[in-house]
């Protein structure tokens, strides 16, 4: 019975056109393991988000959060970009409102004194 390690190395040699050195094999294995770990982490995150969305759907006050999570699950990149833009706009609006209120307070204090 052939050794599975040798079979795997032979297949890799055929794909790359040459035998790979030990450090090249180790780097290739590490890259494949990293890819598998990343995919597993993404699956776990998606599972948690789906569960949280289901819980939010059961509680009416949390429906906006459920909508946001659903949009994130369906369109992760677009939702991240939209969230970033919305966050920047919210910070800018908050800063503008703070400056407006501060100038209003200063104007009232100047009128009184």
Secondary structure, 3 states (H helix, E strand, C coil): CCCHHHHHHHHHHHHHCCCCCHHHHHHHHHHHHHHHHHHHHHHHHHHHHHHHHHHHHHCHHHHHHHHHHHHHHHCHHHHHHHHHHHHHHHHHHHHHHHHHHHHHHHHHHHHHC
